[in-house]
């Protein structure tokens, strides 16, 4: 029976340590992302340079998606997470040295590839640790606190990064803070039990790598939800162009840019707090379609804005709408996915998220370089609206979806039957 104690999740010691450590790691990575964009645009003045950041980070995520998910299902997930965040700490330390030594741009991009590799292994492991350790009735409260701590870190990270750059005139100390954040999370992870992996249901061969992908393919509601996220963020990746918007359109410096970067997270945080007091959505699929459409409209508004405060408001609204989408997608994944497949399904899910975020940054940078800054942002928002209409038509099951708490985990088909069902 679910508890009425709103602080029940934080009273669990390993949840408290996990939430604090993950927040430190996210704060560091958000600050690092802002610093990389600022440094590259200061050195090059090029939209292509900003777009390439997303491309070099997404390539290792796509390449390593399937093996990273399999690793999370075959080994203790806590240990895989420690390995991944150790790589992130090394990458951040490398960026510190590169910034201090004014290393060639190729060195910075090489270190961003390492960031992509570490994130590929971090997502399917970190995101599936707590579901192994909690009772189902604890999920909602723990997830609410994890979402709150995530958004607090996402707000603080860009603000801290912008402050450090404005104070020192250099990105180096932002990278040092990012490395320290990863080390804090590594320490926190040591307090989390390292459970053995679930007993495998498939043979240890190449076919098991595709089990997560096949599972998603067989579930049209989940597939529709993550497809919405993929294309919405792919087309609406205006945040990647913030260094250009801040400098060339709004005429503000690094500190103000940091608050612009934090605005979506502030909106998401407030929405996360609101959703903890709302009753379950009766039609979560329709809610998902409506909020992604809202995300597209807010992106269009941001593209046309010439006012700092209107730009802040539009970015704030993108975070409000995106948070609802995140909550619904995460809940669908946790409820529908059996534990034995969680690592592989989470890896595929992360590719949809990481692919859309990072490749969306490349798409936005390339479009801005070819057609201009404002057309790049506005066309992305319009494209998001078109995707919403297309998904609603292709997957009508999404709009018909009932309350999430009525769903149950789906059965896992053996690999052999999956192959037979896909055979011509």
C-alpha positions as CSV (number, residue, x, y, z in Angstrom):
1,X,0.0,0.0,0.0
2,X,1.4,3.4,-1.0
3,X,2.5,5.7,1.8
4,X,1.1,9.2,2.3
5,X,4.5,10.5,3.6
6,X,5.7,12.9,0.9
7,X,9.3,12.4,2.1
8,X,9.1,8.6,2.1
9,X,11.6,8.3,-0.8
10,X,14.2,10.5,0.8
11,X,14.0,8.5,4.1
12,X,15.7,5.6,2.2
13,X,19.4,6.1,2.7
14,X,20.6,4.8,-0.6
15,X,17.9,6.8,-2.5
16,X,19.0,10.0,-0.7
17,X,22.6,9.4,-1.6
18,X,21.8,8.5,-5.2
19,X,19.6,11.6,-5.6
20,X,22.3,13.9,-4.2
21,X,25.1,12.3,-6.1
22,X,23.2,12.3,-9.4
23,X,22.3,15.9,-9.0
24,X,26.0,16.8,-8.5
25,X,26.9,14.9,-11.7
26,X,24.1,16.6,-13.7
27,X,25.0,20.0,-12.4
28,X,28.5,19.5,-13.6
29,X,27.4,18.2,-17.0
30,X,25.0,21.1,-17.6
31,X,27.7,23.6,-16.7
32,X,30.2,21.7,-19.0
33,X,27.7,21.8,-21.9
34,X,27.3,25.6,-21.5
35,X,31.1,26.1,-21.2
36,X,31.8,24.1,-24.4
37,X,29.3,26.1,-26.4
38,X,30.6,29.4,-25.1
39,X,34.3,28.5,-25.7
40,X,33.8,27.2,-29.2
41,X,31.7,30.2,-30.3
42,X,34.2,32.6,-28.8
43,X,37.0,30.9,-30.7
44,X,35.3,30.4,-34.0
45,X,32.1,32.5,-34.2
46,X,30.7,29.6,-36.2
47,X,27.3,27.9,-36.0
48,X,28.9,24.8,-37.5
49,X,31.3,24.6,-34.6
50,X,28.3,24.5,-32.2
51,X,26.4,22.0,-34.3
52,X,29.4,19.6,-34.4
53,X,29.3,19.3,-30.6
54,X,26.1,17.4,-30.9
55,X,27.3,15.2,-33.8
56,X,30.5,14.1,-32.1
57,X,28.6,13.2,-28.9
58,X,25.8,11.3,-30.6
59,X,28.0,9.1,-32.8
60,X,29.3,6.9,-29.9
61,X,25.8,6.8,-28.4
62,X,24.4,5.3,-31.6
63,X,27.3,2.9,-32.1
64,X,27.4,1.7,-28.5
65,X,23.6,1.6,-27.8
66,X,23.1,-2.1,-28.1
67,X,26.3,-3.3,-26.3
68,X,25.9,-0.7,-23.5
69,X,22.3,-1.9,-22.8
70,X,23.4,-5.6,-22.8
71,X,26.3,-4.7,-20.4
72,X,23.7,-3.1,-18.0
73,X,21.7,-6.4,-18.1
74,X,24.7,-8.7,-17.7
75,X,26.7,-7.0,-14.9
76,X,25.9,-5.2,-11.7
77,X,24.4,-1.9,-12.8
78,X,26.0,0.1,-10.0
79,X,29.4,-1.0,-11.2
80,X,28.7,-0.1,-14.8
81,X,27.5,3.3,-13.6
82,X,30.7,3.9,-11.7
83,X,32.8,3.0,-14.8
84,X,30.7,5.4,-17.0
85,X,31.0,8.4,-14.6
86,X,34.7,7.7,-14.1
87,X,35.0,8.2,-17.9
88,X,33.0,11.4,-17.6
89,X,35.3,12.7,-14.9
90,X,38.3,12.0,-17.1
91,X,36.8,13.8,-20.1
92,X,36.0,16.9,-17.9
93,X,39.5,16.9,-16.6
94,X,40.8,16.6,-20.1
95,X,38.8,19.7,-21.2
96,X,40.2,21.6,-18.2
97,X,43.8,20.9,-19.5
98,X,42.7,21.7,-23.1
99,X,41.2,25.0,-22.0
100,X,44.3,26.0,-20.0
101,X,46.7,25.1,-22.8
102,X,44.4,26.5,-25.6
103,X,44.6,23.2,-27.3
104,X,43.5,22.8,-30.9
105,X,39.7,22.3,-31.5
106,X,40.3,18.7,-32.6
107,X,41.4,17.9,-29.0
108,X,38.1,19.4,-27.6
109,X,36.0,17.4,-30.1
110,X,38.0,14.2,-29.3
111,X,37.2,14.7,-25.6
112,X,33.5,15.2,-26.4
113,X,33.6,11.8,-28.2
114,X,34.7,10.4,-24.8
115,X,31.8,12.2,-23.2
116,X,29.5,10.5,-25.7
117,X,31.0,7.1,-24.9
118,X,30.6,7.5,-21.2
119,X,27.0,8.7,-21.6
120,X,26.2,5.7,-23.7
121,X,27.0,3.4,-20.7
122,X,25.7,5.7,-18.0
123,X,22.1,6.0,-19.2
124,X,21.1,2.3,-19.2
125,X,22.9,1.6,-16.0
126,X,22.0,4.7,-13.9
127,X,18.4,4.7,-15.0
128,X,17.8,1.0,-14.0
129,X,19.6,0.8,-10.6
130,X,16.7,1.9,-8.3
131,X,13.9,-0.1,-10.0
132,X,15.8,-3.2,-8.8
133,X,15.9,-2.0,-5.2
134,X,12.5,-0.5,-4.7
135,X,9.0,-1.9,-4.2
136,X,6.5,-0.8,-7.0
137,X,4.5,1.3,-4.6
138,X,7.7,3.4,-3.9
139,X,8.3,4.3,-7.5
140,X,6.1,7.4,-7.7
141,X,7.4,9.1,-4.6
142,X,11.1,8.3,-5.4
143,X,10.7,9.4,-9.0
144,X,9.1,12.7,-7.9
145,X,12.2,13.4,-5.8
146,X,14.6,12.3,-8.5
147,X,12.9,14.6,-11.0
148,X,13.0,17.5,-8.5
149,X,16.7,17.0,-7.8
150,X,17.4,16.6,-11.5
151,X,15.7,19.9,-12.4
152,X,17.3,21.7,-9.5
153,X,20.7,20.6,-10.8
154,X,19.7,21.4,-14.4
155,X,18.8,24.9,-13.3
156,X,21.9,25.4,-11.2
157,X,24.4,24.0,-13.7
158,X,24.1,26.6,-16.4
159,X,23.8,29.4,-13.9
160,X,27.0,28.2,-12.1
161,X,28.7,27.8,-15.4
162,X,27.8,31.2,-16.7
163,X,28.8,32.8,-13.3
164,X,32.2,31.1,-13.4
165,X,32.9,32.2,-17.0
166,X,31.8,35.7,-16.3
167,X,33.9,35.8,-13.1
168,X,37.1,34.3,-14.5
169,X,36.7,35.0,-18.3
170,X,37.6,31.3,-18.9
171,X,35.9,28.0,-19.2
172,X,38.6,26.0,-17.4
173,X,37.1,26.2,-13.9
174,X,33.7,25.1,-15.2
175,X,35.3,21.9,-16.4
176,X,37.0,21.4,-13.0
177,X,33.5,21.7,-11.4
178,X,32.1,19.2,-13.8
179,X,34.8,16.7,-13.0
180,X,34.2,17.2,-9.2
181,X,30.4,16.6,-9.8
182,X,31.2,13.2,-11.4
183,X,33.5,12.2,-8.5
184,X,30.7,13.0,-6.0
185,X,28.3,10.8,-7.8
186,X,30.8,8.0,-7.9
187,X,31.2,8.2,-4.1
188,X,27.4,8.2,-3.7
189,X,27.1,5.1,-5.9
190,X,29.3,3.1,-3.5
191,X,26.5,3.4,-0.9
192,X,24.0,1.7,-3.3
193,X,23.8,-2.1,-3.2
194,X,25.4,-3.8,-6.2
195,X,22.8,-6.4,-7.0
196,X,23.7,-9.2,-9.4
197,X,22.1,-9.0,-12.8
198,X,18.7,-10.7,-13.5
199,X,19.0,-14.2,-14.8
200,X,19.3,-14.1,-18.6
201,X,16.5,-15.6,-20.6
202,X,18.4,-15.6,-23.9
203,X,21.6,-17.1,-25.2
204,X,24.7,-15.1,-24.9
205,X,25.1,-14.2,-28.6
206,X,24.6,-11.3,-30.9
207,X,20.8,-11.7,-31.1
208,X,20.3,-10.8,-27.4
209,X,21.6,-7.3,-28.2
210,X,18.5,-6.6,-30.3
211,X,16.0,-7.8,-27.6
212,X,15.3,-4.3,-26.3
213,X,14.8,-2.9,-29.8
214,X,12.4,-5.8,-30.6
215,X,10.5,-5.2,-27.4
216,X,9.9,-1.5,-28.2
217,X,8.9,-2.4,-31.8
218,X,6.2,-4.7,-30.5
219,X,4.6,-1.9,-28.3
220,X,3.1,0.8,-30.4
221,X,2.2,3.1,-27.5
222,X,5.7,3.2,-26.2
223,X,7.2,3.5,-29.7
224,X,4.8,6.4,-30.5
225,X,5.8,8.2,-27.2
226,X,9.6,8.0,-27.8
227,X,9.1,8.8,-31.5
228,X,7.4,12.1,-30.5
229,X,10.4,12.9,-28.2
230,X,12.9,12.0,-30.9
231,X,11.6,14.3,-33.6
232,X,10.4,17.1,-31.3
233,X,13.8,17.6,-29.7
234,X,15.6,16.8,-33.0
235,X,13.7,19.7,-34.7
236,X,13.3,21.9,-31.7
237,X,16.9,21.9,-30.5
238,X,17.1,25.7,-30.2
239,X,19.1,25.5,-26.9
240,X,22.2,24.6,-28.9
241,X,22.1,28.0,-30.6
242,X,21.9,30.0,-27.3
243,X,25.5,31.4,-27.7
244,X,24.4,32.9,-31.0
245,X,21.0,34.1,-29.7
246,X,22.6,35.6,-26.6
247,X,25.4,37.4,-28.4
248,X,24.0,38.3,-31.8
249,X,20.2,38.8,-31.1
250,X,19.8,39.7,-27.5
251,X,23.2,41.3,-26.9
252,X,23.8,39.7,-23.5
253,X,26.9,38.1,-21.9
254,X,27.8,34.7,-20.5
255,X,26.0,35.3,-17.2
256,X,22.7,36.2,-18.8
257,X,23.1,33.3,-21.2
258,X,23.5,30.9,-18.3
259,X,20.0,32.0,-17.0
260,X,18.6,31.5,-20.5
261,X,20.0,28.0,-20.5
262,X,18.5,27.4,-17.1
263,X,15.0,28.6,-18.0
264,X,13.8,25.3,-19.5
265,X,14.9,23.5,-16.4
266,X,13.2,26.0,-14.1
267,X,10.0,25.4,-16.0
268,X,10.5,21.7,-15.8
269,X,11.1,21.9,-12.0
270,X,8.0,23.8,-11.3
271,X,6.0,21.5,-13.5
272,X,7.5,18.5,-11.7
273,X,6.3,19.9,-8.4
274,X,2.8,20.6,-9.8
275,X,2.5,17.0,-11.2
276,X,3.1,15.6,-7.7
277,X,-0.2,17.2,-6.6
278,X,-2.2,16.3,-9.7
279,X,-4.4,13.2,-10.0
280,X,-3.3,10.6,-12.6
281,X,-4.0,11.6,-16.2
282,X,-7.2,10.0,-17.5
283,X,-5.9,10.3,-21.1
284,X,-2.1,10.5,-20.8
285,X,-1.6,9.9,-24.5
286,X,-3.7,12.9,-25.4
287,X,-1.8,14.9,-22.8
288,X,1.5,13.8,-24.3
289,X,0.4,15.0,-27.8
290,X,-0.8,18.3,-26.5
291,X,2.3,19.1,-24.5
292,X,4.6,18.2,-27.4
293,X,2.6,20.6,-29.5
294,X,3.0,23.2,-26.8
295,X,6.7,22.6,-26.9
296,X,6.7,23.3,-30.7
297,X,4.7,26.6,-30.3
298,X,7.0,27.8,-27.5
299,X,10.0,27.1,-29.8
300,X,8.4,29.2,-32.6
301,X,7.9,32.0,-30.1
302,X,11.5,31.9,-29.0
303,X,12.7,32.0,-32.6
304,X,10.8,35.2,-33.3
305,X,11.6,36.9,-29.9
306,X,13.9,39.9,-29.8
307,X,13.3,40.5,-26.1
308,X,15.4,38.9,-23.4
309,X,12.5,38.4,-21.0
310,X,10.2,37.0,-23.8
311,X,12.9,34.6,-24.7
312,X,13.2,33.5,-21.1
313,X,9.4,32.9,-21.0
314,X,9.4,30.9,-24.2
315,X,12.3,28.7,-23.0
316,X,10.6,28.4,-19.6
317,X,7.5,27.0,-21.4
318,X,9.5,24.5,-23.4
319,X,10.6,23.1,-20.0
320,X,7.1,23.0,-18.7
321,X,5.8,21.1,-21.7
322,X,8.8,18.8,-21.9
323,X,8.5,17.8,-18.2
324,X,5.1,16.3,-18.8
325,X,6.4,14.4,-21.8
326,X,9.3,13.1,-19.7
327,X,7.1,11.9,-16.8
328,X,4.7,10.0,-19.1
329,X,7.6,8.4,-21.1
330,X,9.5,7.3,-18.0
331,X,6.4,5.9,-16.4
332,X,5.6,3.9,-19.5
333,X,9.1,2.5,-19.6
334,X,9.1,1.5,-16.0
335,X,5.7,-0.1,-16.0
336,X,5.8,-1.9,-19.3
337,X,9.4,-3.2,-19.2
338,X,10.4,-6.5,-17.4
339,X,13.5,-6.2,-15.3
340,X,15.5,-8.6,-17.4
341,X,15.2,-6.2,-20.3
342,X,15.5,-2.9,-18.5
343,X,19.1,-2.2,-19.5
344,X,18.6,-2.9,-23.2
345,X,15.2,-1.1,-23.4
346,X,16.7,1.9,-21.5
347,X,19.6,2.0,-23.9
348,X,17.4,2.2,-26.9
349,X,15.2,4.8,-25.2
350,X,18.3,6.8,-24.4
351,X,19.3,6.8,-28.0
352,X,16.0,8.3,-28.9
353,X,16.6,11.0,-26.3
354,X,20.3,11.4,-26.8
355,X,20.0,11.1,-30.5
356,X,17.4,13.8,-30.6
357,X,19.2,16.1,-28.3
358,X,22.7,15.8,-29.7
359,X,21.8,15.3,-33.4
360,X,19.2,18.1,-32.9
361,X,22.1,20.3,-31.9
362,X,23.9,19.5,-35.1
363,X,20.7,20.0,-37.2
364,X,20.1,23.4,-35.5
365,X,23.7,24.5,-36.1
366,X,23.7,23.3,-39.7
367,X,20.4,24.9,-40.5
368,X,21.5,28.2,-38.9
369,X,24.7,28.2,-40.9
370,X,22.8,27.6,-44.2
371,X,19.6,29.6,-43.7
372,X,20.1,31.9,-40.8
373,X,19.5,31.8,-37.0
374,X,15.8,32.7,-36.9
375,X,14.6,30.4,-39.7
376,X,16.5,27.5,-38.1
377,X,14.6,28.0,-34.8
378,X,11.2,28.7,-36.2
379,X,11.2,25.9,-38.8
380,X,12.1,23.5,-36.0
381,X,9.1,24.5,-34.0
382,X,6.8,24.2,-37.0
383,X,8.3,20.8,-37.8
384,X,7.5,19.7,-34.3
385,X,3.8,20.5,-34.8
386,X,3.8,18.5,-38.0
387,X,5.3,15.5,-36.2
388,X,2.6,15.6,-33.5
389,X,-0.1,15.5,-36.2
390,X,1.7,12.6,-38.0
391,X,2.2,10.5,-34.8
392,X,-1.4,10.9,-33.8
393,X,-2.4,9.6,-37.2
394,X,0.0,6.7,-37.5
395,X,-0.4,5.5,-33.9
396,X,-4.0,6.1,-32.8
397,X,-3.4,3.8,-29.8
398,X,-1.5,6.6,-28.1
399,X,-4.5,9.0,-28.0
400,X,-6.7,6.1,-26.8
401,X,-4.3,5.2,-23.9
402,X,-6.0,5.0,-20.5
403,X,-4.6,5.8,-17.0
404,X,-1.0,4.8,-16.6
405,X,-1.6,3.0,-13.3
406,X,-3.8,0.5,-15.0
407,X,-0.9,-0.8,-17.2
408,X,1.1,-3.9,-16.3
409,X,4.6,-5.3,-17.5
410,X,4.5,-7.0,-20.8
411,X,5.6,-10.5,-21.4
412,X,9.0,-11.1,-23.0
413,X,9.1,-13.2,-26.1
414,X,12.1,-15.5,-26.6
415,X,14.6,-14.3,-29.1
416,X,13.8,-17.1,-31.5
417,X,10.1,-16.2,-31.6
418,X,10.9,-12.5,-32.2
419,X,13.1,-13.5,-35.2
420,X,10.3,-15.7,-36.5
421,X,7.7,-12.9,-36.2
422,X,9.9,-10.6,-38.2
423,X,10.8,-13.1,-40.9
424,X,9.3,-12.5,-44.3
